[in-house]
Amino acid sequence: MNSKLTALAAAIMVAAATGAQTPKRDFKRDIRLSASNLLAYPGPDNSRKMTPAPDSLKPFYISHYGRHGSRFLIDPEDYAEPLATLHRADSMGKLTLRGRDLMRRISWMQAEADGRLGELTEIGARQHRGIARRMYEHFPEVFAPEAHIDARSTVVIRCILSMENELMELVRLNPALNVSHDASQHDMVYMNFANTAPTPSAWTPEAREAMRQLYDSMVDTVKVMRRLFSDMDYAREHVGMRRLNDQLFRLASATQNSDARYKVTLYDVFDDNDIYANWVCNNAGWYLGYACCPINGGRQPLTQRNLLNNIINEADSCIRLAGTGASLRFGHETVLLPLVCLMGLDGYGMSTDDLRHLDRKGWIDYKIFPMGSNVQIVFYRKDASDTDPVVKVLLNENEAKLPIKAVSGPYYRWSDVRGYWLERMATMGKATTADAD
């Protein structure tokens, strides 16, 4: 990347870090934001108004990738393992009253998720209907009668149902839409591709050691365990305290995605410092695993080059058409997060080895990939003869910035955006080839 692009990227990072509330303040306002990828979709920031398009340009095409909506936890051990730990301690009289009550609450959550592991919840379905409705309201020209809507999903049922909920809402709003939809292994090469070409694994020995040091310096598991166990000698000898802490924080985060949010909380196990410390470690883990962290080579976003190339190629084809429409893709956060970093949206393509202070630099995971998270690339032109349209990118329905020169506000020339993304993929690819040599 040339020096001008580097300077622009740095400016975006500084602006993002300066303009946003700190996570500590966010968590005081809404503790659920600490849930990272388990955050239920909060919707767009209503204090941020959409910027009018320049020169009376009209939207004609949307290219989209969205994560499925709120779901139950996927692994049965998320419930069974902490319950087994607590039951064993209880049988020996080693739990506090809070520990015993916690066991009851987790049992209720386990029963609620029985037979539904990994499935979309009603909350998740509502999220997607709302996203579709707002998309239609903001860009009605795209969804004109007989506009072609091509929707693709990964082959996972929660993603398929997320797609169907959005399509049902769009068709309810305009029954004249021309809709096609599919979920096939054929498309997984770009819809849910997680190859290991950039590095054999994000979790190199150096990355694991960096996370160990961060966790040890941040998370006081003993303090948390004292609230649950009446005998700390027993806890130290028989309980995997770090693992139980992580499991309980995960369960506390997950309650917001189902009816459990109205009946159960586990956040009382943690104080404000615990909440922030656990989030810092989770935030760093996602950054290491999927972003441009130099500790493990900084090229994890390149896993989504097939998807970004698909987005570019489909857009190039649709630009040549006279009609309007949208390409809607539905998948997972492990795709959307590296895609956002590969695109360089809002400074999330940044590279730093300072895991402790990622939030100060503006890298904040819950702003990227909550349940129902989405990227929308909206294309504008004067008429069908315009072959170099203007685009803006929305991240979770909020206008996002790119580290390139804008036409005005959040609007960029498609040829510039296209060139930037192709150059970014090529630069990462060259670094990978050089390492392999």
N, C-alpha and C positions, 0 to 999 in steps of 0.2 A: 504494500500500500504506500502511495507517495506521501510526502510530508504534509501536504494540504489536507488529505483525508485523515491522517493521523491527528492533526490539530483539531479538525472538526469533531472527530470521535472523542477526543479528550474534553472538548468544550461541552459536548452533550453529557458526558459522564459527570462533570462538575455541576452542570445545571440540574441534572437529575438528583444528585446527592444533596445539593443545597436547597432545592425547592421542596423536597419531600419531608414529611414528618419522619422522625426516627421510629424504627420498629418499637422501641420501648413505649413511646407515646401511643403508637397505633394499638399496641396490646392493652394498654390501659383503657383505651376507647372501646376496643372489641378484641377480647382475648382469643377469639376464634381465628384471627389472622395469623396466629403463631403456628397454625396447622400445616404450613407449607403446601405440599401437593394435596393434602386432605381438606383444604379450605373449600367450603361450599361457595359456588360462584357468587360474588358480591354484586355483580352487575356493573355497568359503567359508572364513572364518576360524574354525577349529575351537576356538579359545580363547573364542569368543563363543557362549554358549548361547542358544537361543531362549527368549524371555520368554513364560511361560504367559499365555493369554488371560484377560481379566478376566471374573468372574462366570460361569465355566463356559461361555462362548460357544464355539460350534463353527464351524470353517471350512466354507463351502458353495460358494464361487466364487473362482476365481483369474483375474485379468486380467494378461496377460503380453506383453512385447515383448522379444525376444532377438536378439542378433547371431549370425550364422553362426559356426561353430567355426573352428579353425585351418585355414589355407589356404596354398597356394603364392602367391608374389608374382604380381601380375596382369600387369604390363607386361614384355614381353620385354627391353626396354631396361634394366630393373633389373639384368640380368646382362650383356647385350651391351655396353652403353656403357662401364662400368668395365673390362671385359675388353679392349675395343679400346684404351682409354687405356694399360693396362698392357702389352699386346702391342706397341704402337707404341714405348713406352719400352724394352722389352726388346730389340726388334730393333736398337736403337741402343746397347745396353749401358748403359742408364741406371737399371736397377733394382738394389736391394740383394738379398741372398739372401732376406730376408723378403718383399720385393716379388714376387720370382719364385715363392716358395711360395704367396703369397696368390693369385697368378694361377691356380695349379693348383687351389686350393681353390674359387675362384669357378667355375672350369670344371666341377668336380664338381657344384656346386650347380645350375648351368645344365643339366647333363645330367639331374639328378634331376627337375627341373621341366619337362623337355621334353614337350610335349603335355599338360601338366597345369596350365598357368598359370591362376591364380585358383580352382582346384578345391579342394574340401574334402579334407583329408588324413585318414588313419585316426585320427590324434590328435584332429582336430576331431570326427570321428564319436563317439569315445569320450567326449569332453567332454559332448556332448549326451545321450548315454545316461546318464551320471552325473548330470547336472542333472535329467533326468526321474525317475530313481530316487530322488533325494533329495527332490524335490517330492512324489512319491508317499508316501515314508516320513514326511515332516513333516506332510502334510495328507491322510491317508488318507480322511477323510470326504468330501473333494471328489471323490475318484475311486472312489466307491461303485459297485457294479454298476449298469449302465445310465446312469451319469452321461454327460452330453453334452459331448464335447470338440470344440470347433470350432477348427481350425488353419488359418492362412493364412500364405503365404510370398510374398516378392517372386518375380519370375520368373527370378531368377538361380539357377543349378543348385546352388551351394554352400549357398544358403539353403534350397532345396527339400530337399536331402539332410539338412541339419541338422534340419529339421522332421520328416522321415521317421524319422530315428534316435530322436528323442524319442518319437514316436508308437509306434514299434516297441517301445521299452522299456516304455511305459505299458501297451500291450496285452499284452505278455509278463507284466506284473505282474497285470493284470486283463483277461482276454479278454472280459469282459462289458461293457466300455466301449462307448458309442455314439460313434463317431469319424467326423467329416467333415473333409476337408482339401482345400485348393485353392491354386493359384498362378496368378493371373490379372491381366492388365493392368487389369482392371476395378477392382481394389482398390489400385492403386498411388497413387491420389489421397490415401490416408492411410498406406499401408504404406511408401512410399519417395518421399515428396513433398519436393522441394527447391526450391520456388519462390523468387523473389527479391523478394517483396513487402516484407519488412522493410527491406532496403536493396538497392540495385542489385548490390552485391557486398560481401562482408566485407572484401575486400582493397582498401580505399581507399588513396589515396596516403599518408595518415597512418598507416594500419596497416602498410603496407610499410616506411615509414621507421622506425617503432618496432621492427619485426623486424630491420631492417638494423643499427640501432644496438645492439640486444641481441646479435645474432650477432657483430658485430665486437668487442664488449667481452668476450665469453665464450669463443669457440671459437678455439683456436690451430691453424689448419690447417697452418701451416709445420712445427710440431713433429710432427704426424702424418705429413706428407709426407717428412720426413727419415728416417723409418723405412722408407720404401718406395723412395725415389729416391736414387741415389748422386750425382746431379748436380742440385743445387737450382737452378742457373741454368736448366737445361733445364726443370725442373718449373715454375718461375715463368713461363717464356716459352711453354711448350707444353701445360701441364696446367691445366684449370679446377679449382684446388685445393679451393675451397669445394664445388663440385659433387661431386668425387670423394670428399671427406670424407663428405658427406651420403649418397652412394650406398653407401659401405662401412659406415657406421653402420646403414643400413637393412638391408643384407645380413646384418650381424652379428646384428641384432635378429631377422631372419626365420628363422634356422636352427632355432630352438626349435619351430617349427610342423610339422616333418616329420621323417623319419628322419635328416635332416642333423644333428639335435641330438645324435645318438650318434656322429657321425663327423667333424664339422667345427666349428671355431670361428673367428671372425674378430675376437673381442674382444681378441686380443693386439696388434692394431694400435693400440689405445687404452689410455691409462692411466686411473686413477681420476678424475682431473680432467677428462680428455677425455670420459669417460662422462657425468659430471654435467653438463658444459657443453652437450653435444649434447642431453641430455634436457631441460634447462631451455629451450632454444630450441624443441624439438619441443612441449613442454608449452605454451609461450606461443603457438605456432602454432595448436594445437588450440583454445586459449582464445579467440584472436582470431577464428578461423573459425566457431566454433559456440556460444560462450557469450555472456555479458552484458558484453562488454568495451566501455567507454564510448568508446574510441578510434574505433570504427567504428559507434557508435550504440547498442550494447548490446542489440540486439533479435534477434540471430540465432536464439535458441531458438524464436521465433515461427514459424519455418518448419514446426514440428511441431504447429501448432495443430489441423490436421485429424486427426492421430493422437490427440492428447489428447482432442479432442471425441469421436472414435470410442470411445475407452476409457470416457469418461464415459457416453455414450449406451448402449453395450452393457451397462455395469454397471447402469444404471438399469432396463434391460429385464430383466436376469437376477435382480435383487432381487425382482421381482414374481413370479418362478416358484417353485414348491414344490421343484423338484429341485436337484441339484448339478451342477457342471461347471466348465469353464474355457475361456477364449478365449486361444489361443496364437498369437502373431504372430512371424514370423521375418524378419529383415532385416539391417541394416547399422549400423556404428558411427556413420556420418554422420547417422543418424536417432536412434539411442539416445542419443548424447552431448547433442544439443540438447534431446531429450525430458527427460533427467535435469535439465538446467538449467532448462527450462520448469517442471518439477514442483517445483523448489526443494529437491531431495533433498540431505540432508547438507551444506547450505550451498553446493552447486555452482551455485546461481543468483546468486552474489555478483557485484558489479560493482567493478572496480578497474582503474586504468591502470598499476599497478606490475607489469609483466611479469616483471621480474627475480626477484621474491620471491613469486610465486604459491604456491609450495610452503609458505612460512611462513604463508600465509593459509589453507592447507588445500585448495587447488585442485591436485589431483595426478591426472594423467590416467590412470595405470595402475590406479587404484582404480575408474575408471568404466567403461572400454570395452575390456578385453582381448578376444581371440577368445572367443566363447561368452558374452560379457557379457549380462546380463539384468535386467529389472525385473519383479518379481512383486508385484501388489497383491492381498492376500489378504483376503477378506471373511468376517466372523464374525457370527453371530446366534444367538438362542435357539431360534427356530423360524421357520417360513415366514410367520408373521403379523408378524414384525419387519420393518418397512419402512425403518428407519433403522439399518442395521448399523454395526458397527465394522470398521475396516480397519487393516492394517499394510502397509508397503511394504518389500520386500526389494530391495536393490541388490547384485547378484552373490551372492545368497543370504544376505546379511547384513542384519540389521534396520537400516533407515534412519530418519532423523529428518526431520520437516517443521517449518517455522517457524509452527506454529499450536498451539493448546492441545490437549494430549493427554488422552484419557480416563484412561490410565495407561501408563507406559513408552512403547513405540513404537506404541501403539494410539490411533487417532483416530476420531472420529465421521465417517462417510462424508459427511454433509451439510456438515460443516466443511471436509473435504478438497475436496469438489466445489466448494464456494463459493470456497475459496482459489484453486483452479486456474482457475475461470472469471473471477475478479477479476484474476488475474495476466495472463491472455490479453487481457482487455479493457483493462487499463492499458497493456500494450505496444502494443496496437492503436491506442489513442488517441494515443500518442506518435508512432506511424508516420504517422497521418493528419495530425497537426499539422505534422510535418516536410514532408509532401507539399504541404500548403497554403502 
